[in-house]
Amino acid sequence: MPFERSLEIERRLNDVLRLIRTGRYSTPMLAEEIGVSIPTISRCVMALRERGHDIRAEKHGEGWRYVLRTARKPARSVKENSDAQQEAARGPLC
């Protein structure tokens, strides 16, 4: 069923992202851990990048590994915090 296939893909993407966050896995290591082929892992990484995750490959010792860069959001100003609190107090628009 299409829904079950989509759910399987989402779970795989979540698993790959979770392992990449550790900073200890290369493509072959991810493939072995997840139980899929190396090309499948490459497609997963590409899909995660398309979703906005800043995944980089870095040289580590004699091999490579994936790392997830986390972009830090700039701190909100006092006015921005106040505006956000007022907007949240109004409740949802729909």
C-alpha positions as CSV (number, residue, x, y, z in Angstrom):
1,M,0.0,0.0,0.0
2,P,1.3,3.5,-0.8
3,F,0.7,4.7,2.8
4,E,2.8,1.9,4.3
5,R,5.6,2.6,1.8
6,S,5.6,6.3,2.7
7,L,5.7,5.5,6.4
8,E,8.6,3.1,5.8
9,I,10.5,5.8,4.0
10,E,9.8,8.4,6.7
11,R,11.0,6.0,9.4
12,R,14.2,5.3,7.4
13,L,14.8,9.0,7.0
14,N,14.4,9.6,10.7
15,D,16.7,6.7,11.5
16,V,19.4,8.0,9.1
17,L,19.1,11.5,10.6
18,R,19.3,10.2,14.1
19,L,22.5,8.3,13.3
20,I,24.0,11.3,11.4
21,R,23.5,13.5,14.4
22,T,26.0,11.3,16.3
23,G,28.7,12.3,13.8
24,R,30.1,8.8,13.7
25,Y,28.8,7.3,10.5
26,S,29.9,7.1,6.9
27,T,27.7,6.0,4.0
28,P,28.7,2.3,4.2
29,M,28.3,2.3,8.0
30,L,24.9,3.9,7.7
31,A,23.9,1.3,5.0
32,E,25.0,-1.5,7.3
33,E,23.3,-0.1,10.4
34,I,20.0,0.6,8.6
35,G,20.1,-2.5,6.5
36,V,19.8,-0.9,3.1
37,S,22.2,-0.3,0.1
38,I,24.7,2.5,-0.2
39,P,22.8,4.1,-3.0
40,T,19.7,4.1,-0.7
41,I,21.6,6.0,2.0
42,S,22.8,8.5,-0.6
43,R,19.2,9.1,-1.6
44,C,18.2,9.5,2.0
45,V,21.0,12.0,2.6
46,M,19.9,13.9,-0.5
47,A,16.3,13.9,0.7
48,L,17.3,15.2,4.1
49,R,19.3,17.9,2.6
50,E,16.3,18.9,0.4
51,R,14.3,19.2,3.6
52,G,16.8,21.8,4.9
53,H,19.2,19.7,7.0
54,D,22.7,20.9,6.6
55,I,24.5,17.6,6.3
56,R,28.2,17.6,5.4
57,A,30.8,14.9,4.8
58,E,34.0,15.5,6.8
59,K,37.3,13.8,6.7
60,H,37.8,11.8,9.9
61,G,41.0,9.9,10.4
62,E,41.4,7.7,7.3
63,G,37.8,7.9,6.2
64,W,34.8,10.1,5.9
65,R,31.7,10.6,8.1
66,Y,28.5,12.7,8.0
67,V,27.9,15.5,10.4
68,L,24.9,17.6,10.8
69,R,25.5,21.3,11.1
70,T,23.0,23.1,13.2
71,A,22.3,26.7,12.3
72,R,21.8,28.9,15.3
73,K,18.9,31.3,15.1
74,P,19.8,34.8,16.0
75,A,18.4,35.8,19.4
76,R,15.1,37.7,19.4
77,S,14.9,41.2,20.4
78,V,12.7,42.3,23.3
79,K,10.2,43.7,20.8
80,E,10.1,40.5,18.8
81,N,9.5,38.4,21.9
82,S,6.7,40.7,22.9
83,D,5.1,40.5,19.4
84,A,5.4,36.7,19.4
85,Q,3.8,36.5,22.9
86,Q,0.9,38.7,21.8
87,E,0.4,36.7,18.6
88,A,0.4,33.4,20.6
89,A,-2.2,34.8,23.0
90,R,-4.6,35.5,20.2
91,G,-4.8,31.9,19.4
92,P,-4.9,30.1,16.0
93,L,-6.3,31.8,13.0
94,C,-8.3,28.9,11.7
